[in-house]
Amino acid sequence: MENTIKKAELPIEQGKVMDDAGDRNEQWDRVLNRLKIECGENVFNSWFGRLELERVFGTVVICTVPTKFLKSWIEAHFLPVLTKCIKTEFASATQIALNVRSAIRHPAPRQDQSANGHDTTAKSSLFLPAAEGRTIKPMTSSAHSGNKSAADDGQTDSNGLGSSPLDRRLTFDTFLVSNSNQLAHAAAQQVATASSEPGLPFNPLYIHAGVGLGKTHLLQATAHRCQEMNRRVIYLTAEKFMYGFVSALKAQSAITYKEWLRAIDVLIIDDLQFLHGKTLQHEFGHTLNSLIDAGRQIIIAADRPPADQEGIDERIRSRLSGGLCLELKPFDDELRLKVVEARVSAAQKLHPNVDIPPAVINYIAATIKTNGRDLEGAINRLIAHSTLTHTKLTVKNAEAAIIDLIRTREPRRVKVEEILKLVSSHYNVSRQDILSSRRTAVVVKPRQVAMYLAKTLTLRSLPEIGRRFGGRDHTTVLHAVRKIEALAEKDINLRDEIDLLKRMLTEQ
């Protein structure tokens, strides 16, 4: 079959419908099932969830999607697999026509709507710019009657705009509280129930913590509570914000996207540290200022305080620092025990025959001092050990099952700025020289050493490190890392220097 998609406007008399409506419905359901198998459920939900069969004429199968952006994306990325799946079920088909359906939907159901209840208007979990001529309405939260909002579970609204997925399990009721997170929990609860008005006490509310300490849980719990209070809320990861804005730019609907973001009561952004790009940060800063000035609530979570967000624009850092900044501290003994007991209780509901003695629970809580994910991983291993080996759990075999999760202390997080300061002092060159374009030997070596330390001691990617070192390309950073590695193998003095710098940075 010719792998072309073209706009088809075929009158009824041009062809004969291949089969009756019922047969077409079944065939189309099989096409969708094949697409789901071929592409995976996540890709299918994102790009094919709103694909509908319009009609079939002769050898032409006509499909529709709600936006031009979705049409062009399918044409560019999924044409071969769509062609294959349709050809398999519609054997007589030789052409596929993909159109953008009208924004005005007829009240009567079409004949080719799925007969077995398939939802042909399934909503995508990714941002899709609105079709031209359609009016964007602010996303509304669910009412107390139980109606789902556009934000619930990350679904989009009828115009293709939506927030990141919300997990129904992550609520205030399931958030365990102790001294290490009590203040952040109380602030989030107050913010979730406050009315939108100028002069909100905690605006923006900025929560930072290491991995697995409950940031996402607290943010999603706040989003759920806002929905219960009938407040219009958008929950986005930094990645989703960037994707939505870039998609809107490509679809020439950036103004619509901005209006959508600014027509809400509460904006929640998770993982701010992943927000990159001058243009995106510029737009985020404007959105931040607009919402705060209008008395709308901003809640943000990240892995470190605003002042330590090295890749974030200075104006954004200043605005965030002007709000309430709270830290979710590492779990204390009380919280670790609560988390383990809660995980064990939930696991035993699924595996009633598994018995985890109190001694083992206390051992897990006392031994794993890193984060909640490691605690949950330990419980999962114990469940697997008990169910697969059919042996009684003891402290001894529990220790063997979780040996790699036991860490004495979490490594200190080193910042690029600290590396620049130490290296410039050690080699007696200025920070500006390291970041400059100078290529003299007295500058090149410290610069390459600093890049090497940034790669080995931080979680920054090569492009991120390049940006921190005067906007250099990631290949420059990679070359520096490899150069220092090669020199250190041959030069014992350089190796000792690097080891000394590493100790000074990690043992402060």
C-alpha positions as CSV (number, residue, x, y, z in Angstrom):
1,M,0.0,0.0,0.0
2,E,1.3,3.4,-0.8
3,N,2.5,5.0,2.4
4,T,0.9,8.4,1.8
5,I,-1.6,10.3,3.9
6,K,-3.5,12.9,2.0
7,K,-6.5,15.0,2.8
8,A,-9.6,13.4,1.5
9,E,-12.9,15.1,0.9
10,L,-14.8,12.3,-0.8
11,P,-18.5,12.6,-1.6
12,I,-20.6,9.6,-0.8
13,E,-21.2,8.6,-4.4
14,Q,-17.5,8.1,-5.2
15,G,-17.3,4.8,-3.5
16,K,-19.1,2.0,-1.8
17,V,-18.8,1.4,1.9
18,M,-16.7,-1.7,2.3
19,D,-18.8,-3.2,5.1
20,D,-21.7,-2.4,7.3
21,A,-21.3,-0.2,10.3
22,G,-21.0,-3.0,12.8
23,D,-18.2,-4.7,10.8
24,R,-16.4,-1.4,10.5
25,N,-16.6,-0.9,14.2
26,E,-15.1,-4.3,14.9
27,Q,-12.4,-3.7,12.3
28,W,-11.5,-0.3,13.8
29,D,-11.3,-1.7,17.3
30,R,-8.9,-4.3,16.0
31,V,-6.8,-1.6,14.3
32,L,-6.6,0.3,17.7
33,N,-5.6,-2.9,19.5
34,R,-2.9,-3.6,16.9
35,L,-1.6,0.0,17.3
36,K,-1.5,-0.4,21.1
37,I,0.5,-3.6,20.8
38,E,2.8,-2.2,18.1
39,C,3.6,1.1,19.9
40,G,3.0,0.3,23.5
41,E,0.2,1.6,25.8
42,N,1.9,4.9,26.7
43,V,2.6,5.9,23.1
44,F,-0.9,4.8,22.0
45,N,-2.6,6.9,24.7
46,S,-0.5,9.9,23.8
47,W,-0.9,9.9,20.1
48,F,-3.7,7.5,19.0
49,G,-6.1,7.9,21.9
50,R,-8.1,10.6,19.9
51,L,-7.8,9.0,16.5
52,E,-11.2,8.1,15.1
53,L,-12.6,6.3,12.0
54,E,-14.6,8.8,10.0
55,R,-15.8,6.6,7.1
56,V,-14.6,4.0,4.5
57,F,-15.2,4.6,0.8
58,G,-14.1,1.9,-1.6
59,T,-10.4,1.5,-1.0
60,V,-10.0,4.7,1.0
61,V,-10.0,4.6,4.9
62,I,-10.7,8.1,6.3
63,C,-9.5,8.9,9.9
64,T,-9.7,12.1,11.9
65,V,-7.8,13.7,14.8
66,P,-8.8,16.9,16.7
67,T,-5.8,19.1,16.0
68,K,-3.4,20.0,13.2
69,F,-0.5,19.3,15.5
70,L,-1.6,15.8,16.2
71,K,-2.2,15.2,12.5
72,S,1.3,16.4,11.5
73,W,2.9,14.4,14.3
74,I,1.3,11.2,13.3
75,E,2.2,11.8,9.7
76,A,5.8,12.5,10.6
77,H,6.4,9.7,13.1
78,F,3.8,6.9,12.9
79,L,2.6,6.7,9.3
80,P,4.3,3.3,8.6
81,V,2.8,1.6,11.7
82,L,-0.6,3.2,11.1
83,T,-0.6,2.0,7.5
84,K,0.4,-1.5,8.5
85,C,-2.3,-1.9,11.1
86,I,-5.1,-0.5,8.9
87,K,-4.0,-2.6,5.9
88,T,-4.1,-5.7,8.1
89,E,-7.7,-5.2,9.1
90,F,-9.0,-3.4,6.0
91,A,-7.6,-5.7,3.3
92,S,-9.1,-3.8,0.4
93,A,-7.7,-0.5,1.5
94,T,-5.1,1.2,-0.7
95,Q,-5.1,4.7,0.8
96,I,-5.5,6.4,4.1
97,A,-6.8,9.9,4.6
98,L,-6.1,11.7,7.8
99,N,-8.1,14.9,8.4
100,V,-8.6,17.4,11.2
101,R,-12.2,17.0,12.4
102,S,-14.3,20.0,12.9
103,A,-14.4,21.6,16.3
104,I,-18.2,21.5,16.1
105,R,-19.4,18.0,16.9
106,H,-22.8,16.8,15.8
107,P,-25.0,15.9,18.7
108,A,-26.1,12.6,17.1
109,P,-23.6,9.7,17.4
110,R,-21.9,8.7,14.1
111,Q,-22.6,5.3,12.6
112,D,-19.0,4.3,12.8
113,Q,-18.7,4.9,16.5
114,S,-17.5,1.9,18.2
115,A,-20.3,-0.6,18.9
116,N,-18.6,-2.3,21.8
117,G,-18.3,0.9,23.9
118,H,-14.8,1.9,22.8
119,D,-14.2,5.5,23.8
120,T,-13.4,7.2,20.5
121,T,-12.9,10.5,22.3
122,A,-10.2,9.2,24.6
123,K,-8.1,12.0,26.0
124,S,-4.4,12.2,25.5
125,S,-2.1,12.4,28.5
126,L,0.2,14.8,26.7
127,F,-0.4,18.5,25.8
128,L,-1.9,18.9,22.4
129,P,-2.4,22.5,21.1
130,A,-6.0,23.4,20.5
131,A,-7.4,23.4,16.9
132,E,-7.7,26.8,15.3
133,G,-10.9,28.7,16.1
134,R,-11.6,26.8,19.3
135,T,-12.1,28.6,22.6
136,I,-9.8,27.7,25.4
137,K,-11.5,27.4,28.7
138,P,-9.6,27.2,32.0
139,M,-9.2,23.7,33.4
140,T,-11.7,23.3,36.2
141,S,-11.4,21.0,39.2
142,S,-13.8,18.3,40.1
143,A,-16.9,19.0,42.2
144,H,-17.7,17.3,45.5
145,S,-20.1,15.1,43.6
146,G,-17.2,13.1,42.3
147,N,-17.0,14.4,38.7
148,K,-13.5,14.1,37.4
149,S,-11.6,17.2,36.5
150,A,-9.4,17.7,33.5
151,A,-6.4,17.6,35.8
152,D,-7.3,14.2,37.3
153,D,-5.0,11.4,36.3
154,G,-3.2,13.8,33.8
155,Q,-6.0,13.8,31.3
156,T,-6.4,16.7,29.0
157,D,-9.5,18.8,28.7
158,S,-11.7,19.0,25.7
159,N,-9.3,21.4,24.1
160,G,-6.3,19.2,24.3
161,L,-4.6,20.9,27.3
162,G,-3.8,18.9,30.4
163,S,-1.6,18.5,33.5
164,S,0.7,15.7,34.4
165,P,-0.8,12.5,35.9
166,L,-2.0,12.5,39.4
167,D,-1.7,9.3,41.5
168,R,-4.9,8.8,43.6
169,R,-2.9,7.1,46.3
170,L,-0.8,10.2,46.9
171,T,-3.0,12.2,49.2
172,F,-2.7,13.9,52.6
173,D,-4.3,10.9,54.2
174,T,-1.5,8.6,53.1
175,F,1.3,11.1,53.7
176,L,3.2,10.1,56.9
177,V,4.2,12.9,59.2
178,S,7.0,13.3,61.7
179,N,9.3,16.1,62.9
180,S,11.4,15.9,59.6
181,N,8.5,17.0,57.4
182,Q,5.9,18.4,59.7
183,L,6.4,22.0,58.8
184,A,6.2,21.4,55.0
185,H,3.1,19.2,55.4
186,A,1.3,21.9,57.4
187,A,2.2,24.6,54.9
188,A,1.0,22.5,52.0
189,Q,-2.3,21.8,53.7
190,Q,-2.9,25.5,54.5
191,V,-2.0,26.5,50.9
192,A,-4.3,23.9,49.4
193,T,-7.4,25.2,51.4
194,A,-6.6,29.0,51.1
195,S,-8.7,31.2,48.9
196,S,-7.1,32.9,45.9
197,E,-6.5,36.5,46.8
198,P,-3.7,39.0,46.7
199,G,-1.3,38.7,49.6
200,L,-1.3,35.0,50.1
201,P,0.9,34.2,53.1
202,F,3.0,31.5,51.5
203,N,3.4,32.4,47.8
204,P,5.3,31.0,46.2
205,L,5.7,27.9,48.4
206,Y,9.0,26.2,47.6
207,I,9.7,22.7,48.9
208,H,13.1,21.1,48.4
209,A,14.5,17.7,49.4
210,G,16.7,14.9,48.2
211,V,15.5,11.8,46.3
212,G,12.7,9.8,47.7
213,L,11.8,12.0,50.7
214,G,8.2,12.8,49.7
215,K,8.3,15.9,47.5
216,T,6.1,14.5,44.7
217,H,3.7,12.9,47.3
218,L,3.2,16.2,49.0
219,L,2.7,18.1,45.8
220,Q,0.1,15.6,44.4
221,A,-1.6,15.6,47.8
222,T,-1.9,19.3,47.5
223,A,-3.3,19.1,44.0
224,H,-5.9,16.5,45.1
225,R,-7.0,18.8,48.0
226,C,-7.3,21.8,45.7
227,Q,-9.6,19.8,43.5
228,E,-11.7,18.9,46.5
229,M,-12.0,22.6,47.3
230,N,-13.2,23.3,43.7
231,R,-10.0,25.3,42.9
232,R,-8.7,25.2,39.4
233,V,-5.3,23.5,39.6
234,I,-2.6,22.5,37.2
235,Y,0.1,20.0,38.2
236,L,3.1,19.9,35.8
237,T,6.5,18.4,35.9
238,A,9.2,20.8,34.5
239,E,9.6,18.4,31.6
240,K,5.8,18.6,30.9
241,F,5.9,22.4,31.0
242,M,8.8,22.5,28.5
243,Y,7.1,20.0,26.2
244,G,3.8,21.9,26.3
245,F,5.4,25.2,25.5
246,V,7.6,23.9,22.7
247,S,4.6,22.1,21.2
248,A,2.6,25.3,21.4
249,L,5.4,27.2,19.6
250,K,5.5,24.7,16.8
251,A,1.7,24.8,16.5
252,Q,1.7,28.6,16.7
253,S,-0.6,28.5,19.7
254,A,1.8,29.8,22.4
255,I,-0.6,32.6,23.4
256,T,-3.3,30.0,24.0
257,Y,-0.9,27.9,26.1
258,K,0.1,31.0,28.2
259,E,-3.6,31.9,28.7
260,W,-4.4,28.4,29.8
261,L,-1.6,28.5,32.4
262,R,-2.6,31.9,33.7
263,A,-6.3,31.2,34.0
264,I,-6.1,28.9,37.1
265,D,-6.0,29.2,40.9
266,V,-3.0,27.0,41.7
267,L,0.0,26.1,39.6
268,I,2.2,23.3,40.9
269,I,5.6,22.6,39.3
270,D,7.6,19.5,40.2
271,D,11.3,18.9,39.6
272,L,12.1,22.5,38.8
273,Q,15.8,21.6,38.5
274,F,15.1,20.1,35.0
275,L,13.8,23.4,33.6
276,H,16.4,24.4,31.0
277,G,16.7,26.8,28.1
278,K,16.7,30.6,28.2
279,T,13.5,31.0,26.3
280,L,11.6,28.5,28.4
281,Q,12.9,30.0,31.7
282,H,12.0,33.4,30.4
283,E,8.4,32.3,29.7
284,F,8.2,30.5,33.1
285,G,9.4,33.7,34.8
286,H,6.6,35.7,33.1
287,T,4.0,33.1,34.1
288,L,5.4,33.1,37.7
289,N,5.1,36.9,38.0
290,S,1.7,37.0,36.3
291,L,0.1,34.5,38.7
292,I,1.7,35.8,41.8
293,D,0.7,39.4,41.0
294,A,-2.9,38.2,40.3
295,G,-3.1,36.5,43.7
296,R,-2.8,32.9,42.3
297,Q,-0.9,30.3,44.3
298,I,2.4,28.8,43.1
299,I,3.9,25.7,44.6
300,I,7.2,24.4,43.4
301,A,9.4,21.4,44.3
302,A,13.1,20.8,43.5
303,D,16.1,19.0,44.7
304,R,17.8,22.0,46.4
305,P,17.1,25.5,47.6
306,P,16.5,28.3,45.0
307,A,20.0,29.8,45.7
308,D,21.6,26.5,44.8
309,Q,19.8,26.1,41.5
310,E,22.8,26.8,39.3
311,G,21.0,26.4,36.0
312,I,18.0,28.6,36.8
313,D,17.7,32.2,35.8
314,E,18.7,34.6,38.5
315,R,15.4,36.5,38.4
316,I,13.5,33.2,38.9
317,R,15.7,32.3,41.8
318,S,15.1,35.7,43.4
319,R,11.3,35.4,43.0
320,L,11.3,31.9,44.5
321,S,13.5,33.0,47.4
322,G,11.0,35.7,48.3
323,G,8.4,33.1,49.2
324,L,8.4,30.3,51.8
325,C,11.2,27.8,51.3
326,L,10.9,24.6,53.3
327,E,13.0,21.5,53.3
328,L,11.8,17.9,53.6
329,K,14.6,16.6,55.8
330,P,15.9,13.0,55.8
331,F,13.6,10.6,57.5
332,D,14.1,10.4,61.3
333,D,13.7,7.1,63.2
334,E,10.0,7.7,63.9
335,L,9.2,8.3,60.2
336,R,11.3,5.4,58.9
337,L,9.4,3.0,61.2
338,K,6.0,4.5,60.1
339,V,6.9,4.1,56.5
340,V,8.1,0.5,56.9
341,E,5.0,-0.5,58.9
342,A,2.7,1.2,56.3
343,R,4.5,-0.6,53.4
344,V,4.3,-4.0,55.2
345,S,0.6,-3.5,55.9
346,A,-0.1,-2.7,52.3
347,A,2.0,-5.6,51.0
348,Q,0.3,-8.1,53.4
349,K,-3.1,-7.2,51.9
350,L,-1.8,-8.5,48.6
351,H,0.1,-11.4,50.1
352,P,-1.8,-12.5,53.2
353,N,0.4,-15.5,53.8
354,V,3.6,-13.4,54.2
355,D,4.6,-12.8,57.8
356,I,7.2,-10.1,58.5
357,P,8.1,-10.3,62.2
358,P,8.4,-7.1,64.3
359,A,12.1,-7.7,64.7
360,V,12.6,-7.6,60.9
361,I,10.5,-4.5,60.6
362,N,12.6,-2.7,63.3
363,Y,15.8,-3.9,61.6
364,I,14.8,-2.5,58.3
365,A,13.7,0.9,59.8
366,A,16.9,1.1,61.8
367,T,19.3,0.1,59.0
368,I,18.1,1.8,55.9
369,K,18.6,5.5,56.5
370,T,18.5,6.9,53.0
371,N,15.0,7.5,51.6
372,G,11.5,6.1,51.3
373,R,12.2,4.4,47.9
374,D,15.0,2.3,49.5
375,L,12.6,1.4,52.3
376,E,9.9,0.3,49.9
377,G,12.5,-1.6,47.8
378,A,13.6,-3.5,50.9
379,I,10.0,-4.5,51.7
380,N,9.5,-5.7,48.1
381,R,12.6,-7.9,48.4
382,L,11.5,-9.4,51.6
383,I,8.1,-10.2,50.1
384,A,9.8,-11.8,47.1
385,H,12.1,-13.7,49.4
386,S,9.3,-15.1,51.5
387,T,6.9,-16.0,48.6
388,L,9.6,-17.5,46.3
389,T,11.6,-19.5,48.8
390,H,8.8,-20.3,51.2
391,T,11.1,-19.7,54.1
392,K,10.4,-17.8,57.3
393,L,11.8,-14.3,57.4
394,T,14.4,-13.6,60.1
395,V,16.8,-10.7,60.7
396,K,19.6,-12.8,59.3
397,N,18.1,-13.6,55.9
398,A,16.5,-10.1,55.7
399,E,20.1,-8.7,56.0
400,A,21.2,-10.8,53.2
401,A,18.3,-9.8,51.0
402,I,18.9,-6.0,51.4
403,I,22.7,-5.9,51.7
404,D,23.2,-3.5,48.8
405,L,20.5,-1.1,50.1
406,I,22.4,-0.5,53.3
407,R,24.4,2.7,53.1
408,T,26.1,4.3,56.0
409,R,25.5,7.9,54.8
410,E,24.1,9.7,51.7
411,P,26.9,11.2,49.7
412,R,27.3,15.0,50.0
413,R,25.8,16.8,47.0
414,V,28.6,18.8,45.3
415,K,27.7,22.0,43.4
416,V,29.5,23.2,40.2
417,E,30.0,26.6,41.9
418,E,31.9,24.9,44.7
419,I,34.1,23.1,42.2
420,L,34.9,26.3,40.3
421,K,35.7,28.1,43.5
422,L,38.0,25.4,44.8
423,V,39.8,24.7,41.5
424,S,40.4,28.4,40.9
425,S,41.9,28.8,44.3
426,H,44.0,25.6,44.0
427,Y,45.5,26.6,40.7
428,N,45.6,30.3,41.4
429,V,43.5,31.4,38.5
430,S,40.3,33.3,38.5
431,R,36.8,31.9,38.1
432,Q,36.4,34.2,35.1
433,D,39.5,32.8,33.5
434,I,38.1,29.3,33.7
435,L,34.8,30.3,32.2
436,S,36.5,32.4,29.5
437,S,37.6,31.4,26.0
438,R,41.3,31.7,26.8
439,R,43.3,28.6,25.8
440,T,46.7,29.2,27.5
441,A,48.1,26.2,29.4
442,V,47.7,28.0,32.7
443,V,44.0,28.1,32.2
444,V,43.2,25.0,30.1
445,K,44.4,22.5,32.7
446,P,42.3,24.0,35.7
447,R,39.3,24.2,33.3
448,Q,39.6,20.6,32.3
449,V,40.1,19.4,35.9
450,A,37.1,21.4,36.9
451,M,35.0,19.8,34.1
452,Y,36.2,16.4,35.1
453,L,35.3,17.0,38.8
454,A,31.8,18.3,37.7
455,K,31.2,15.1,35.7
456,T,32.4,12.7,38.4
457,L,31.0,14.5,41.5
458,T,27.7,15.9,40.4
459,L,24.6,14.5,38.6
460,R,24.8,17.2,35.9
461,S,24.7,16.0,32.3
462,L,27.4,16.9,29.8
463,P,25.3,19.7,28.2
464,E,24.4,21.1,31.7
465,I,28.1,21.2,32.6
466,G,28.9,22.8,29.3
467,R,26.4,25.6,30.0
468,R,27.9,26.2,33.5
469,F,31.4,26.5,31.9
470,G,30.7,29.5,29.8
471,G,28.2,28.0,27.4
472,R,30.5,25.3,26.0
473,D,29.3,22.4,23.9
474,H,29.0,19.0,25.5
475,T,31.7,17.5,23.3
476,T,34.1,20.0,24.8
477,V,33.3,18.7,28.3
478,L,33.6,15.1,27.1
479,H,37.0,15.8,25.6
480,A,38.2,17.4,28.9
481,V,37.0,14.4,31.0
482,R,38.7,11.9,28.7
483,K,41.9,14.0,28.7
484,I,42.1,14.2,32.5
485,E,41.4,10.5,32.8
486,A,44.2,9.7,30.4
487,L,46.7,12.0,32.0
488,A,45.8,10.8,35.5
489,E,46.7,7.2,34.5
490,K,50.2,8.3,33.6
491,D,50.9,11.2,36.0
492,I,50.8,10.2,39.7
493,N,51.1,13.8,40.8
494,L,48.0,14.8,38.8
495,R,46.1,11.8,40.2
496,D,47.0,12.8,43.8
497,E,45.9,16.4,43.0
498,I,42.5,15.2,41.8
499,D,42.1,12.8,44.8
500,L,42.8,15.7,47.1
501,L,40.3,18.0,45.4
502,K,37.7,15.3,45.6
503,R,38.2,14.8,49.3
504,M,38.0,18.5,49.9
505,L,34.8,18.8,48.0
506,T,33.0,15.7,49.4
507,E,34.2,15.9,53.1
508,Q,33.3,19.5,53.8
